[in-house]
Amino acid sequence: MPIPTALAALACGDLSKLAAFYETCISCGRCEEACPSHQPIISYILKACEKRLKEETFKVRTGRGAIQDIEIRNVGRPIVLGEIPGIVAFVGCANYPNGEKEVAEMCMTFANRRYIVAASGCAAMSIGRYKNEEGKTVYDMFPGDFDAGGLVNVGSCVANSHIAGAAIKISNIFAKRNLRANYEEIADYILNRVGAVGVVWGAATQKAISIATGFNRLGIPVIAGPQGIKYRRLSLGKKENEEDWYTYDARTGERVYVGPVPEHLYYVAETKEEAMVMIAKLCMRANDTSKGRAIKLTHYIDLHKRLYGMMPQDLHLFVRTVSDIPITFKDETLDALQKAGWKENIIPDPTLLERKIRSRKNEK
């Protein structure tokens, strides 16, 4: 930050340049240690924002608690088929430069794209602190329904279990997966069918990582912000190794290639732009219908082009049949598939568990 320039402006009575540092300053104190005249720079920044901080108000939607069964019945089918492109859960403490604004911007992006957006704890408060040019918060812009284009605040940090609980309820209500002593089958169902992604956009504390690990065990990928790399516990897939992306077709028992869906379970994004592209990618699942996969690919391609200025280089790995190709990007996608030597694939009834293969049950 250009602190000498701001201090020179302060000497002339201009507080605006110091006030502009408020969002980026993390109060580490290094500027004060380096200052040859030992100025209390952090105090100056807070003083420059004093009026704004005292008068600041913001809205946070009330923490609503668990997602109800009736809500799951309304959205479970389109989530499993891919027609609702995914559930995005924002958690963690965005306590680094511009972190709060980035969480709000990502939240708005995916709510506008008709994903279901959920938040908890500090992330839910960060979303409420952001205001657009009209003075509206993100909660003013989107309904509080657990539905496509909705934004729900499930509650405090410990309420993250309600988000995982929603995925578990989908497996119970729509696939009759027993909730007792049946974690493996529930995780298998979620991994292959429920397009959900968690985003920990802040400090990678032991608590945050334990929550992420709990989501991973259910087959739900988690994206951490740039601070997450410091924990050094990534769970990355390798697209070039096809053997990693095979599953059983529960109808026939054959092992079939389904592609990297999802590619990673714990991933670190350096920027919000990288995170948004990765969210769209990690919401894809092996069970997506052609209509659902086309919807998800539309968001993946569009975000990739907007934020990276080019088509995704791995697009051929996510198109199974011609019916998956988004109409909006048909010509560009066909060109990319041709260059990659793409071959059409089947859409299976995916499972990683041999005991779920129906043909073998019939033989017995």
C-alpha positions as CSV (number, residue, x, y, z in Angstrom):
1,M,0.0,0.0,0.0
2,P,1.3,3.5,-0.8
3,I,1.5,4.6,2.8
4,P,4.0,7.5,2.4
5,T,1.6,9.1,-0.2
6,A,-1.3,8.7,2.2
7,L,0.6,10.2,5.1
8,A,1.6,13.2,3.0
9,A,-2.1,13.7,2.1
10,L,-2.9,13.4,5.8
11,A,-0.4,16.2,6.6
12,C,-2.5,18.3,4.3
13,G,-5.7,17.3,6.0
14,D,-6.9,14.7,3.5
15,L,-8.0,11.5,5.2
16,S,-9.4,9.8,2.1
17,K,-6.3,8.0,1.0
18,L,-5.8,6.5,4.5
19,A,-9.5,5.5,4.7
20,A,-9.1,3.7,1.4
21,F,-6.7,1.3,3.1
22,Y,-9.3,0.0,5.5
23,E,-10.4,-3.0,3.3
24,T,-6.8,-4.1,2.5
25,C,-5.1,-3.5,5.9
26,I,-4.9,-6.6,8.1
27,S,-3.4,-4.7,11.1
28,C,-0.1,-6.7,11.0
29,G,1.8,-3.6,12.2
30,R,4.8,-4.0,9.8
31,C,4.3,-0.5,8.4
32,E,4.6,0.9,11.9
33,E,7.8,-1.1,12.5
34,A,9.3,0.2,9.3
35,C,8.3,3.8,9.7
36,P,11.4,5.9,10.5
37,S,9.3,8.4,12.5
38,H,7.3,5.7,14.3
39,Q,3.9,6.9,13.3
40,P,0.9,4.9,14.6
41,I,-0.3,4.3,11.1
42,I,-3.0,1.7,12.0
43,S,-4.6,4.1,14.4
44,Y,-4.6,6.7,11.7
45,I,-6.4,4.3,9.3
46,L,-9.0,3.5,12.0
47,K,-9.4,7.2,12.8
48,A,-9.9,8.1,9.2
49,C,-12.8,5.5,9.1
50,E,-14.2,6.3,12.5
51,K,-17.3,8.0,11.3
52,R,-18.1,5.4,8.8
53,L,-17.5,2.5,11.3
54,K,-19.7,4.1,13.9
55,E,-22.6,4.7,11.5
56,E,-22.2,1.6,9.4
57,T,-25.3,-0.7,9.4
58,F,-25.8,-3.9,7.4
59,K,-28.3,-6.7,7.0
60,V,-27.8,-10.4,7.7
61,R,-30.6,-12.8,7.0
62,T,-31.5,-14.7,10.1
63,G,-29.8,-18.1,10.5
64,R,-32.6,-20.5,9.6
65,G,-31.2,-23.8,10.8
66,A,-31.7,-27.2,9.1
67,I,-33.0,-27.6,5.5
68,Q,-36.5,-29.1,5.8
69,D,-37.5,-32.4,4.1
70,I,-40.2,-30.6,2.1
71,E,-37.6,-28.2,0.6
72,I,-35.4,-31.2,-0.3
73,R,-38.4,-32.8,-2.1
74,N,-38.8,-29.7,-4.2
75,V,-35.2,-29.4,-5.4
76,G,-33.6,-32.9,-4.9
77,R,-34.6,-34.3,-8.3
78,P,-33.4,-31.3,-10.4
79,I,-30.1,-31.3,-8.4
80,V,-29.5,-35.0,-9.0
81,L,-30.3,-34.6,-12.7
82,G,-28.2,-31.5,-13.0
83,E,-31.0,-29.1,-14.0
84,I,-30.2,-27.0,-10.9
85,P,-26.5,-26.6,-11.6
86,G,-25.3,-27.0,-8.0
87,I,-25.3,-26.1,-4.4
88,V,-22.5,-23.6,-3.4
89,A,-21.8,-23.2,0.4
90,F,-19.7,-20.3,1.5
91,V,-18.1,-20.8,5.0
92,G,-15.1,-19.6,6.9
93,C,-13.7,-16.2,8.0
94,A,-12.8,-13.9,5.1
95,N,-10.2,-12.0,7.2
96,Y,-7.7,-10.9,4.6
97,P,-7.6,-8.0,2.2
98,N,-10.8,-7.6,0.2
99,G,-12.0,-11.0,1.4
100,E,-15.5,-9.9,2.4
101,K,-16.1,-8.2,-0.9
102,E,-14.9,-11.3,-2.8
103,V,-17.2,-13.6,-0.9
104,A,-20.1,-11.3,-1.7
105,E,-19.2,-11.1,-5.4
106,M,-18.9,-14.9,-5.7
107,C,-22.2,-15.3,-3.9
108,M,-24.0,-12.9,-6.3
109,T,-22.4,-14.6,-9.4
110,F,-23.8,-18.0,-8.6
111,A,-27.1,-16.9,-7.3
112,N,-27.6,-15.0,-10.5
113,R,-26.8,-18.2,-12.4
114,R,-29.5,-20.1,-10.5
115,Y,-27.3,-22.2,-8.3
116,I,-28.5,-22.7,-4.7
117,V,-26.3,-20.6,-2.5
118,A,-25.9,-21.2,1.3
119,A,-23.7,-19.4,3.8
120,S,-22.9,-19.7,7.5
121,G,-21.0,-17.9,10.3
122,C,-18.6,-15.1,9.3
123,A,-19.2,-15.8,5.6
124,A,-22.9,-15.0,6.1
125,M,-22.0,-11.7,7.8
126,S,-19.5,-10.8,5.1
127,I,-22.2,-11.2,2.5
128,G,-24.4,-8.8,4.5
129,R,-21.8,-6.1,4.8
130,Y,-21.5,-5.7,1.0
131,K,-23.7,-3.1,-0.6
132,N,-24.1,-2.2,-4.3
133,E,-24.4,1.3,-5.7
134,E,-28.1,1.4,-4.7
135,G,-27.2,0.5,-1.1
136,K,-28.7,-3.0,-1.3
137,T,-27.1,-5.9,0.3
138,V,-26.9,-9.4,-1.3
139,Y,-29.7,-10.5,0.9
140,D,-31.9,-7.7,-0.5
141,M,-31.2,-9.0,-4.0
142,F,-32.0,-12.7,-3.7
143,P,-34.8,-14.6,-2.0
144,G,-34.1,-16.7,1.2
145,D,-35.4,-20.0,-0.3
146,F,-33.4,-23.2,-0.6
147,D,-34.1,-23.2,-4.3
148,A,-32.5,-22.2,-7.6
149,G,-31.3,-18.6,-7.3
150,G,-31.9,-18.5,-3.5
151,L,-29.5,-17.5,-0.8
152,V,-29.9,-19.1,2.7
153,N,-28.0,-18.4,5.9
154,V,-28.1,-21.6,7.8
155,G,-26.7,-20.0,11.0
156,S,-23.4,-19.9,12.9
157,C,-20.2,-21.8,12.0
158,V,-21.5,-24.9,13.7
159,A,-24.5,-24.8,11.4
160,N,-22.4,-26.0,8.6
161,S,-23.7,-29.5,9.4
162,H,-27.1,-28.4,8.0
163,I,-25.5,-28.0,4.6
164,A,-24.0,-31.5,4.7
165,G,-27.3,-32.7,6.1
166,A,-29.1,-31.4,3.1
167,A,-27.0,-33.6,0.8
168,I,-27.5,-36.6,3.1
169,K,-31.3,-36.0,3.0
170,I,-31.3,-36.0,-0.8
171,S,-29.7,-39.5,-0.7
172,N,-32.3,-40.7,1.9
173,I,-35.4,-39.2,0.3
174,F,-34.7,-39.9,-3.4
175,A,-32.6,-43.1,-3.3
176,K,-33.9,-44.6,0.0
177,R,-30.4,-44.8,1.4
178,N,-30.7,-45.9,5.0
179,L,-29.4,-43.2,7.4
180,R,-28.2,-45.7,10.1
181,A,-24.7,-47.2,9.8
182,N,-24.7,-46.6,6.0
183,Y,-22.1,-43.8,5.5
184,E,-20.4,-45.5,2.6
185,E,-23.5,-45.8,0.4
186,I,-24.6,-42.2,1.3
187,A,-21.1,-40.8,0.3
188,D,-21.2,-42.9,-2.9
189,Y,-24.5,-41.4,-3.8
190,I,-23.5,-37.8,-3.1
191,L,-20.1,-38.1,-4.9
192,N,-21.7,-39.4,-8.1
193,R,-25.0,-37.5,-8.1
194,V,-25.2,-34.4,-5.9
195,G,-23.5,-31.3,-7.4
196,A,-22.4,-29.5,-4.2
197,V,-19.2,-27.5,-3.5
198,G,-18.0,-25.9,-0.3
199,V,-15.9,-22.7,-0.4
200,V,-13.7,-21.8,2.6
201,W,-12.7,-18.2,1.7
202,G,-10.4,-17.2,4.6
203,A,-8.0,-18.5,7.3
204,A,-7.4,-22.2,7.1
205,T,-7.9,-22.9,10.8
206,Q,-8.0,-26.4,12.4
207,K,-11.8,-25.9,12.6
208,A,-12.2,-24.9,9.0
209,I,-10.1,-27.8,7.8
210,S,-12.0,-30.3,9.9
211,I,-15.3,-29.0,8.4
212,A,-13.7,-29.4,4.9
213,T,-12.6,-32.9,5.7
214,G,-16.1,-33.8,6.8
215,F,-17.5,-32.6,3.5
216,N,-14.8,-34.5,1.6
217,R,-15.7,-37.7,3.3
218,L,-19.2,-37.3,1.9
219,G,-17.9,-36.8,-1.6
220,I,-18.3,-33.0,-1.6
221,P,-15.4,-31.0,-3.0
222,V,-14.1,-28.0,-1.0
223,I,-12.3,-24.9,-2.5
224,A,-10.1,-22.9,-0.1
225,G,-8.9,-19.4,-0.7
226,P,-5.2,-18.4,-1.0
227,Q,-4.7,-18.8,2.7
228,G,-5.6,-22.5,2.5
229,I,-2.3,-23.4,0.9
230,K,-0.5,-22.9,4.2
231,Y,-2.3,-25.9,5.7
232,R,-0.7,-28.2,3.0
233,R,-3.4,-30.8,2.9
234,L,-4.7,-30.8,-0.7
235,S,-6.6,-33.7,-2.3
236,L,-6.1,-33.3,-6.0
237,G,-7.0,-35.5,-8.9
238,K,-4.9,-36.1,-12.0
239,K,-6.9,-35.8,-15.2
240,E,-4.2,-37.5,-17.3
241,N,-4.6,-40.7,-15.4
242,E,-7.8,-42.2,-16.8
243,E,-7.8,-45.1,-14.3
244,D,-8.8,-42.7,-11.5
245,W,-12.1,-41.8,-13.3
246,Y,-13.8,-45.2,-13.7
247,T,-16.9,-46.3,-11.9
248,Y,-19.3,-49.2,-12.1
249,D,-22.5,-49.0,-14.1
250,A,-25.1,-50.3,-11.6
251,R,-27.2,-51.6,-14.5
252,T,-24.6,-53.9,-16.1
253,G,-21.7,-54.1,-13.7
254,E,-19.3,-52.9,-16.3
255,R,-16.5,-50.5,-15.3
256,V,-17.0,-47.3,-17.3
257,Y,-15.1,-44.0,-17.7
258,V,-17.0,-41.0,-16.4
259,G,-14.3,-38.3,-16.4
260,P,-13.0,-36.1,-13.6
261,V,-16.4,-35.4,-12.0
262,P,-15.4,-34.0,-9.5
263,E,-11.7,-33.6,-10.3
264,H,-10.6,-32.6,-6.8
265,L,-11.9,-32.9,-3.3
266,Y,-9.7,-30.2,-1.6
267,Y,-8.4,-27.5,-3.9
268,V,-6.7,-24.1,-3.2
269,A,-7.6,-21.1,-5.5
270,E,-5.3,-18.1,-5.6
271,T,-7.9,-15.7,-6.8
272,K,-11.7,-15.4,-6.7
273,E,-11.7,-15.7,-10.5
274,E,-10.0,-19.1,-10.3
275,A,-12.4,-20.1,-7.5
276,M,-15.5,-19.2,-9.6
277,V,-14.3,-21.3,-12.6
278,M,-13.5,-24.2,-10.3
279,I,-16.9,-24.0,-8.6
280,A,-18.6,-24.5,-11.9
281,K,-16.3,-27.4,-12.8
282,L,-16.6,-29.2,-9.5
283,C,-20.4,-29.2,-9.6
284,M,-20.4,-31.7,-12.4
285,R,-21.3,-35.3,-11.5
286,A,-21.2,-38.6,-13.2
287,N,-25.0,-39.0,-13.0
288,D,-25.9,-35.7,-14.8
289,T,-28.4,-36.0,-17.5
290,S,-27.5,-34.5,-20.9
291,K,-29.7,-31.5,-20.2
292,G,-28.1,-31.1,-16.8
293,R,-24.6,-31.5,-18.1
294,A,-25.3,-29.0,-20.9
295,I,-26.4,-26.5,-18.2
296,K,-23.3,-27.0,-16.1
297,L,-21.0,-26.8,-19.1
298,T,-22.7,-23.6,-20.1
299,H,-21.6,-22.0,-16.8
300,Y,-18.2,-23.6,-16.9
301,I,-17.4,-22.4,-20.4
302,D,-19.0,-18.9,-19.9
303,L,-17.0,-18.2,-16.7
304,H,-13.8,-19.6,-18.2
305,K,-14.2,-17.3,-21.3
306,R,-15.1,-14.3,-19.2
307,L,-12.4,-14.6,-16.6
308,Y,-9.6,-16.3,-18.6
309,G,-10.4,-15.1,-22.1
310,M,-10.4,-18.6,-23.7
311,M,-12.2,-21.9,-23.9
312,P,-11.4,-24.5,-21.2
313,Q,-8.5,-26.7,-22.4
314,D,-10.0,-29.8,-20.7
315,L,-13.5,-29.4,-22.1
316,H,-13.4,-32.8,-24.0
317,L,-13.2,-34.6,-20.6
318,F,-16.6,-33.4,-19.6
319,V,-18.6,-33.9,-22.8
320,R,-19.9,-37.5,-22.9
321,T,-22.3,-37.4,-25.8
322,V,-23.3,-34.8,-28.4
323,S,-26.4,-34.1,-26.4
324,D,-24.2,-32.7,-23.6
325,I,-23.0,-29.8,-25.8
326,P,-24.4,-26.4,-24.8
327,I,-26.3,-24.8,-27.6
328,T,-24.8,-21.4,-26.8
329,F,-21.3,-22.7,-27.4
330,K,-22.0,-25.5,-29.9
331,D,-19.6,-24.5,-32.7
332,E,-16.7,-23.6,-30.3
333,T,-17.2,-26.8,-28.3
334,L,-17.4,-29.0,-31.4
335,D,-14.1,-27.4,-32.7
336,A,-12.4,-28.1,-29.3
337,L,-13.7,-31.7,-29.2
338,Q,-12.4,-32.3,-32.7
339,K,-8.9,-31.0,-31.9
340,A,-8.8,-33.2,-28.8
341,G,-9.7,-36.4,-30.6
342,W,-12.9,-36.7,-28.5
343,K,-15.0,-39.9,-28.6
344,E,-18.6,-40.3,-27.5
345,N,-19.2,-42.1,-24.2
346,I,-22.2,-43.6,-22.4
347,I,-24.0,-42.1,-19.5
348,P,-24.0,-44.8,-16.8
349,D,-25.9,-45.4,-13.5
350,P,-22.8,-44.7,-11.5
351,T,-21.6,-46.3,-8.3
352,L,-18.2,-47.2,-6.7
353,L,-19.7,-50.0,-4.7
354,E,-19.9,-53.5,-6.2
355,R,-22.9,-54.5,-4.0
356,K,-25.0,-51.8,-5.6
357,I,-24.7,-53.5,-9.0
358,R,-28.2,-54.7,-9.8
359,S,-27.3,-57.3,-12.4
360,R,-25.2,-59.2,-9.8
361,K,-28.1,-59.1,-7.3
362,N,-30.4,-60.7,-10.0
363,E,-27.9,-63.4,-10.6
364,K,-27.8,-64.3,-6.9
